[in-house]
Amino acid sequence: MNKKIWTGLLIPVFFVFSGGYAKIRLFTFQYNRADFIEIQHKCLNKFLKEKDDYELIVFNDATDPLYKEQIEQMCKKLNITCINFPQELHNSGILIENIKRLGLYGKHHNEKNGSVRHCQLVRYALDNFGYNHDDIIGIMEGDVFLIKEFSIRESLKKYDFIGAIQTDRKGKGLEYIWIGLSFFNIKKIPNPQTLNFDLNFINNTFLDSGGSTYYYLRDNPNLKLKKYYRKPITSLPRNDEQKLKQSGFTNNEIRFLKNSLDCQLKETSFLSVELHLDNHFLHYSWSRNSDGSDCKSKLFQDFFSNILS
């Protein structure tokens, strides 16, 4: 079991002087779901091969004092690092300036927008805990969970960067890396300081969170990049069980997929549930409108209870 330090509000000096204890450093981000931190943590400790070779850092973006405290207490309970994001930074900085310069600032793109906030958190994480790290960095959205055995180091043996490729919505073929899940060796990738995951407006086309990686991919054509594509689960439950087994799905996963059909018919939010990296990671695609009593929430509760038992 990996040991970690809970830091609360402090910018930890620990990270600056811990070069001799380099580990895979995973960033995750939370706004009001402290329970997701525990699930993420349990999944990593069960399925990640590098059980004693990683550290999880939670960036706490809660604006509600109750949620903020719940996230802090969950991190303290699990003995993992919690960084409270300085909320005043949401009102300014490079990203907000760029959004205004590009003429995007307004009703949908401002300091209260979820995508904008997420980009600012990732930028803050890289600036303070990423660029100067001397090992692998992983970025995981707060509702992305590892669901089967996986090795980050083995996956990066032939690559410097692993990321899900996203394309622009206008069909112009602009490719960039999805902000929700990626792994890269910060000491091996070219020009690491130029890597950022901000949303952007490129060639008269809006690119959502992660859009600025379009420039990074363009300017570093020799990057050893393992591309993968997100897999929506919507059509999978209609396959017969034998075909799903042949595709590598476990009994728990097949049960989950089959039971999801009813939820898909009831709730449109299920359409954005995805599998990543050869079905090793599950993107819950959580909705802030959920109160935990909906079909999707109950289905996921059962699934995680089964795989973590």
ABEGO torsion letter per residue (X at the ends): XBBBBBAEABBBAAAAAAAAABBBBBBBBBAABAAAAAAAAAAAAAABABAAABBBBBBBABABAAAAAAAAAAAAAAGBBBBBBBAAAAABEAAAAAAAAAGABEAABBAABAAAAAAAAAAAAAAAAAAABABBBBBBBAABBBABBBBAAAAAAABABBBBBBBBAAGAGBBBBBAABBBBBAAABBGAAABBABBBBBGGBBBBBGAAAAAAAAABAABBBBBBBBBBAAAAAABBAAAAAAAGBBAAAAAAAAAAAAAAAABAAAAABBBBGGGABBBAGBBAABAGABAAAAAAAAAAAAAAX
